Amino acid sequence: MNKKVIILTIEITSRELESKCLLALSLINKGFRVYICTVNPLFTLKNRLTSCIFFHKSAYNKKASMYKKKCGAIFAFLDEELGVAIPRSKLIQATEARFLDMPKNVYDHVFTIGEGYKNIQEHLSQFEGVKVHATGWPRIDLWREDFIKLNEYEVKKIRKKYGSYYLMISSFNVMTQDILNQRRKECKGNQSQIDIEIARFEAFKNFVELAKLLSKSIDKNEKIILRPHPSESLEEWEKILFNLENISIVKEGSVAPWILGADAVIQYGSTVGLQAALNNIPSIQYKVEEKTGITDTPVFELSEHTDSISGVLAFLKKYKARKKDTLRKKIIDLIKNDVSSLDGELATKKIVKILDGVELVKQSKIKLNDFDKLKVRLFYFIRLGFDFYKKIIRLGKPTFIMSMKEKRPNGISKKEIEIIIRKLADIQSIGVEQITFEEVAFELISIEMNEK
């Protein structure tokens, strides 16, 4: 049966897959056929579609025009790099830099985290003719209490393995003097950005100091879980904390169950601080010097601060025994002008209403022959080989570029998507019997609701 088609792309599974599944579930209920995929199999869609929506995580400048011509694509994107971790005094500058090379007359719809970014983008020349919507993010929808059940099994498994723990979230990228030096070169004299990189490196050193102090100070039955940023080196962290037996470094999978299982969170300017707060889990930051252009962000403002190990310990003990509080409500009041859809209608529902209003010609199912499927597999392994080559030639040199394997350790599979969507459907009391999942090619999954 012919249906309206939308393509949802995934770059980093741990950050994006669950929210894209939430969006997909709402879309198939509106009669869409949804393709969830990575960029690897996109070339197979050329000339196989004449009308669709291409929904990306950011502007796709290099190939957007080509897919518009070859697939009849209406282009929409939701940029998850422009969020609450950007200093308020840098919002305009960061937005302008992000879309400096964005071509005109290519993009149709842009969805922002809140009104602030919408107001900025609407006044940029690149966005002339583009419809900009302040909807919030589906990813933040999943931080509501209604969706805690999505991570129940993982939380139980984590608590069974680790027991009581505090979660330390690293979000620095700059872990060594060599990386700092490389960053400074890349800033090309931009003193404002250089100052940010220096501040991050100093904060990173304080963060390491705190990890080592906490390791010596917490009770014997307590543990620390350290979650590196996706762009940070796991090997570097293992070198730094190699002899601290009560600290475990965990990088794989979604951060959500680790937050929900934690007694409290320690962070530095991370969006995870907001995610924790919206689940009534407080966070604290250590030795943070307030500075305009660096710390004037919602994620710094929503967290408690201290300059001493005794202050951190007092905070952790206080919240370990806490009863459920009203932190979420306080945070919503604090950032309601920065983030849309923190309560009331889901951001997902708002986005789907807009996408459902786009005029499309219904399409038949995409069918690939064995040779095309083989080409997708070969392209995947070529990309893996290229990433391995880049790693070899950069051996011993500072790097903060994520490989494809780091972004998607297990690729994306029909089975994983089916599990997530069925959980989400159960939470929202949506019948799953009529949902069909199909692997069109490797990392290209089709989802749709069968007609009754």
C-alpha positions in Angstrom: 0.0 0.0 0.0 1.3 3.5 -0.9 1.9 5.8 2.1 3.5 9.1 3.0 7.2 8.6 3.6 9.6 10.2 6.1 13.3 9.4 6.6 14.7 9.7 10.1 18.5 9.6 10.3 20.6 8.5 13.2 24.2 9.5 13.9 24.8 8.5 17.6 22.6 5.7 18.8 23.0 6.4 22.5 21.7 9.9 22.1 19.2 9.7 19.3 17.7 6.2 18.8 15.1 6.3 21.5 13.8 9.7 20.7 13.6 8.9 17.0 11.6 5.8 17.9 9.2 8.0 19.9 8.8 10.2 16.8 8.4 7.2 14.5 5.7 5.8 16.7 3.7 9.0 16.5 4.3 9.3 12.8 3.1 5.8 11.9 -0.1 6.5 13.8 -0.7 9.4 11.3 -0.3 7.0 8.4 3.4 7.5 7.6 5.8 4.8 6.5 9.0 5.7 8.5 12.5 4.7 7.5 15.0 4.9 10.3 18.5 4.8 9.0 22.1 6.0 9.2 23.7 8.0 6.4 25.4 4.9 5.0 22.4 3.4 3.1 21.0 6.7 1.9 22.5 6.4 -1.5 20.1 3.5 -2.2 17.1 5.8 -1.9 18.0 7.9 -4.9 15.5 7.7 -7.7 13.4 5.2 -5.6 11.3 8.0 -4.0 9.6 11.0 -5.7 8.2 12.6 -2.6 9.2 12.3 1.1 10.3 14.2 4.2 14.0 14.0 5.1 14.3 14.7 8.8 17.9 15.1 9.9 19.7 16.0 13.2 21.3 19.1 11.7 21.7 20.9 8.4 23.0 18.5 5.7 24.7 21.0 3.5 26.8 18.7 1.3 24.1 16.5 -0.1 20.8 18.2 0.8 20.2 19.6 -2.7 21.0 16.3 -4.3 18.4 14.4 -2.2 15.9 17.1 -2.8 16.2 16.5 -6.5 16.7 12.7 -6.4 14.0 11.9 -3.8 11.7 14.8 -4.0 12.6 15.5 -0.4 11.1 18.2 1.9 14.0 19.0 4.2 13.5 19.4 8.0 16.0 19.3 10.8 16.2 19.5 14.5 19.7 20.5 15.6 20.5 18.9 19.0 23.9 20.7 19.2 22.1 24.0 19.8 20.6 23.4 23.3 20.8 24.5 26.9 24.6 24.0 27.2 25.3 27.1 25.0 26.0 30.3 27.1 23.2 32.8 26.7 25.6 35.5 25.8 26.8 33.3 22.9 23.5 32.1 21.4 23.6 34.5 18.4 27.3 33.9 17.7 27.0 30.1 18.0 23.9 30.0 15.8 25.4 32.2 13.1 28.6 30.0 13.1 26.6 26.8 13.0 24.7 27.8 9.9 27.3 29.9 8.1 27.5 27.7 5.1 23.8 26.7 5.0 22.5 26.9 1.4 19.4 28.9 0.7 16.2 27.5 -0.8 17.0 24.0 0.3 15.5 23.6 3.8 11.8 23.8 4.5 11.2 23.3 8.3 13.5 23.7 11.3 12.6 22.7 14.8 14.3 24.4 17.8 14.5 23.6 21.5 12.8 26.8 22.5 11.8 30.3 21.6 15.2 31.8 22.0 16.8 29.9 19.1 13.6 30.4 17.0 13.9 34.1 17.4 17.6 34.1 16.4 17.2 31.8 13.4 14.2 33.7 12.0 16.4 36.8 11.7 19.3 35.1 9.9 19.4 35.5 6.1 20.1 31.8 5.6 16.6 31.0 7.1 14.7 33.3 4.7 11.7 31.2 3.4 12.3 28.5 6.1 9.5 27.8 8.6 11.1 27.8 12.1 9.2 26.1 15.0 9.9 26.3 18.7 8.6 22.8 19.7 11.2 21.4 22.1 12.9 18.1 21.5 11.5 14.5 21.5 14.7 13.6 23.5 13.5 15.8 26.3 10.0 14.3 26.1 11.6 11.1 27.3 12.8 12.8 30.5 9.2 13.0 31.8 8.0 10.7 34.6 5.7 9.0 32.1 8.6 7.4 30.3 10.6 6.2 33.3 9.3 2.7 32.5 11.3 2.7 29.3 14.5 2.2 31.4 13.2 0.1 34.3 14.9 -3.1 33.3 18.2 -1.4 32.6 18.1 0.5 35.9 17.4 -2.8 37.9 20.3 -4.5 36.1 22.7 -1.6 36.8 21.7 -1.4 40.5 22.1 -5.1 40.9 25.6 -5.0 39.4 26.9 -1.8 41.0 24.6 -1.2 44.1 24.5 2.3 45.4 26.5 4.8 43.3 27.0 8.4 42.4 27.2 9.4 38.7 30.0 11.6 37.5 29.3 13.1 34.0 32.4 14.2 32.1 31.7 16.7 29.2 35.0 18.4 28.6 36.5 16.9 25.4 39.8 18.6 26.4 41.6 16.0 28.4 45.3 16.7 27.8 47.6 19.7 27.2 48.2 18.3 23.7 44.4 18.4 22.9 44.2 21.9 24.4 47.0 23.0 22.1 45.3 21.5 19.1 42.0 23.2 20.0 43.7 26.5 20.3 45.2 26.2 16.8 41.8 25.3 15.4 40.3 28.4 17.0 42.5 30.5 14.7 42.8 33.5 17.0 39.2 33.5 18.2 40.1 34.5 21.8 36.5 34.0 23.0 36.6 30.3 22.0 40.2 29.9 23.2 39.0 31.1 26.6 36.2 28.5 26.6 38.7 25.7 25.8 41.1 26.8 28.5 38.2 27.0 31.1 37.1 23.5 30.1 40.7 22.1 30.6 40.9 23.8 34.0 37.5 22.4 34.9 38.6 18.9 33.7 41.6 19.0 36.0 39.3 20.0 38.9 36.9 17.2 37.9 39.8 14.6 38.0 40.9 16.0 41.4 37.4 15.6 42.7 37.1 12.0 41.4 40.2 11.0 43.3 39.2 12.8 46.5 35.7 11.2 46.4 37.2 7.8 45.8 39.1 8.1 49.1 36.1 9.7 51.0 32.9 7.8 50.2 31.7 4.8 52.2 33.0 1.3 51.5 29.6 0.2 50.2 29.3 3.1 47.7 30.7 3.5 44.2 31.2 6.1 41.6 30.2 5.6 37.9 32.1 7.9 35.6 30.5 8.5 32.1 32.9 10.1 29.6 31.5 12.3 26.9 31.1 10.4 23.6 34.1 12.4 22.2 36.4 11.6 25.1 38.9 8.8 25.1 38.0 5.8 27.3 41.7 4.8 27.3 42.7 8.2 28.6 40.2 8.0 31.5 41.4 4.5 32.3 45.0 5.8 32.6 43.9 8.6 34.9 41.8 6.5 37.3 43.5 3.1 36.8 44.1 2.3 40.5 40.8 3.5 41.9 38.8 0.3 42.5 35.5 2.0 43.6 35.3 4.0 40.3 33.9 2.3 37.2 34.1 4.0 33.8 31.2 3.2 31.6 30.6 4.6 28.1 28.3 2.3 26.2 24.5 2.7 25.9 22.1 5.4 26.8 22.9 7.6 29.8 19.2 7.6 30.9 19.2 4.4 33.1 22.5 5.5 34.7 20.9 8.8 35.7 17.7 7.1 37.0 19.7 4.6 39.1 22.0 7.2 40.6 21.8 8.6 44.1 23.0 12.0 42.8 24.9 13.4 39.9 28.1 15.4 39.6 28.6 17.3 36.4 30.1 20.3 34.7 27.8 22.3 32.3 26.3 19.1 30.9 22.8 18.7 29.4 22.7 15.6 31.6 22.3 17.9 34.6 19.0 19.0 33.0 18.0 15.5 32.3 18.6 14.5 35.9 16.8 17.5 37.3 13.7 16.8 35.2 13.7 13.3 36.8 14.0 14.9 40.3 17.6 13.9 40.7 19.9 16.8 41.8 23.4 17.6 40.5 26.4 19.4 41.9 29.4 21.1 40.3 32.8 21.5 41.8 35.1 24.6 41.7 33.1 26.4 39.0 34.2 30.0 38.4 31.2 32.0 37.1 32.2 33.8 33.9 30.0 35.3 31.2 30.4 33.5 28.0 31.2 30.2 29.7 28.9 29.5 32.7 25.8 31.7 31.8 23.8 28.7 30.8 20.7 27.0 32.2 22.7 23.8 32.9 25.1 25.7 35.1 22.3 27.6 36.8 20.1 24.6 37.7 23.0 22.8 39.6 24.3 23.4 43.1 27.9 24.5 43.5 30.7 24.0 46.0 34.5 24.6 46.2 35.3 21.9 48.7 35.2 18.1 49.0 33.3 18.5 52.3 30.6 20.4 50.4 30.3 17.7 47.8 30.1 14.9 50.4 27.5 16.8 52.4 25.4 17.2 49.2 25.7 13.5 48.3 24.7 12.4 51.8 21.8 14.8 51.9 20.3 13.6 48.6 21.0 9.9 49.0 18.3 9.7 51.7 15.9 12.2 50.1 12.3 11.6 49.5 10.8 12.5 46.1 10.9 16.3 45.9 9.7 19.0 43.6 12.9 19.7 41.8 11.4 19.1 38.4 8.8 21.9 38.9 11.5 24.3 40.0 13.6 23.6 36.9 10.6 24.0 34.6 10.0 27.5 36.1 13.7 28.3 35.7 14.1 27.4 32.0 10.6 27.6 30.5 11.8 30.4 28.3 14.7 28.4 27.1 13.0 25.0 26.5 9.5 24.4 25.0 7.2 21.6 25.9 8.6 20.7 29.3 5.0 20.0 30.4 1.7 19.8 28.6 1.7 18.6 25.0 4.8 16.6 24.0 7.3 18.2 21.6 6.9 15.0 19.6 3.2 15.6 19.1 3.8 19.2 18.0 6.5 18.2 15.5 4.2 15.4 14.0 1.3 17.9 13.6 3.5 20.1 11.5 5.0 17.2 9.4 1.5 15.7 8.9 0.5 19.0 7.3 3.2 18.7 4.6 1.8 17.8 1.2 3.3 14.6 0.0 2.6 12.1 -2.8 2.2 8.6 -1.3 4.9 6.1 -2.2 5.2 2.4 -2.6 7.5 0.3 -0.4 11.2 0.5 -1.2 12.5 -2.9 -2.3 16.2 -3.5 -2.8 17.7 -6.4 -4.7 20.5 -8.5 -3.2 23.2 -6.6 -5.1 22.0 -3.3 -3.7 21.9 -4.8 -0.2 25.5 -6.0 -0.7 26.6 -2.5 -1.7 25.2 -1.1 1.5 27.2 -3.7 3.5 30.3 -3.0 1.5 30.0 0.7 2.0 29.6 0.2 5.7 32.9 -1.9 5.9 34.7 0.7 3.7 33.7 3.4 6.2 35.0 1.2 9.0 38.2 0.7 7.2 38.6 4.4 6.5 38.0 5.2 10.2 40.6 2.6 11.2 43.1 4.2 8.7 42.5 7.6 10.2 43.1 6.2 13.7 46.4 4.6 12.6 47.8 7.8 11.0 46.8 9.8 14.0 48.3 7.3 16.4 49.9 9.2 19.3 48.3 12.5 18.2 45.5 14.3 20.1 42.0 13.5 18.6 38.4 14.1 19.6 36.7 13.0 16.4 34.4 10.0 17.0 34.6 7.1 14.7 31.6 5.5 13.2 32.0 2.5 15.5 32.1 4.8 18.5 28.9 6.6 17.3 27.0 3.3 16.6 28.8 0.4 18.3 26.3 -2.2 17.1 24.8 -0.2 14.1 21.0 0.0 14.2 19.0 -3.1 14.0 15.3 -4.0 13.4 15.3 -6.0 16.6 16.5 -3.1 18.7 14.1 -0.6 17.2 11.2 -3.0 17.6 12.0 -3.5 21.3 12.1 0.3 21.9 8.9 1.0 19.9 7.0 -1.7 21.6 8.0 -0.4 25.1 7.0 3.1 24.0 3.7 1.9 22.6 3.0 0.1 25.9 3.7 3.2 27.9 1.3 5.2 25.7 -1.3 2.5 25.6 -1.0 2.2 21.8 -1.8 -1.2 20.2 1.3 -2.8 18.7 -0.3 -5.7 16.9 -0.6 -3.9 13.6 3.0 -2.5 13.5 5.3 -4.0 10.9 9.1 -3.8 11.1 11.2 -4.6 8.1 15.0 -4.5 7.4 15.1 -3.0 3.9 18.9 -3.1 4.1 21.6 -3.0 6.7 20.9 0.0 9.0 17.8 0.9 7.0 14.6 -0.1 8.9 11.1 0.4 7.7 8.2 0.9 10.2 4.5 1.3 9.5 1.1 0.6 10.8 -0.9 -2.0 8.8 -4.3 -1.0 7.7 -7.1 -2.8 9.6 
